[in-house]
């Protein structure tokens, strides 16, 4: 090989490949630098917080949320179990016990739960006084004799659909 003559074809190709490799290496280095900046921002956050700390706080918050949801579910289950025993059926009948005088000032009110347990109140209004009577209900019936108005109030209370 004669060095004074210039580069041979092989040397030129090697020089060209070396140049391409250097450009490629510079491109990779630039991309790595950008990726490093992105990862640093991701791992430290804009506020400088550590990603691990942020994730730890997030998991703690999720655990608290799960506990709160469990508590709410237990409360809802308890309320659903008590619901059939709530007084949720109401029937009202107004009437006049004295055909010759007064208006429909007297009343019968039935208050019952989903099982038909409860009470029926009857108020009899006259010119001189008001009398109120209460009769317990079990399964929609009473151990005491019921008037027609009380029976009608119970019937009206049962007409309300169960929730």
Secondary structure, DSSP 8 states (H G I E B T S, - for coil): --SSS---HHHHHHHHHHHHHHHHHHHHHHHHHHHHHHHHHHHH-TT---HHHHHHHHHHHHHHHHHHHHHHHHHHHHHHHHHTTS--EEEEEEE-S-TTS--S-EEEEEEE-TTS-EEEEEEEE-SS-EEEEEEEEBTTB-SS---HHHHHHHHHHHHS---
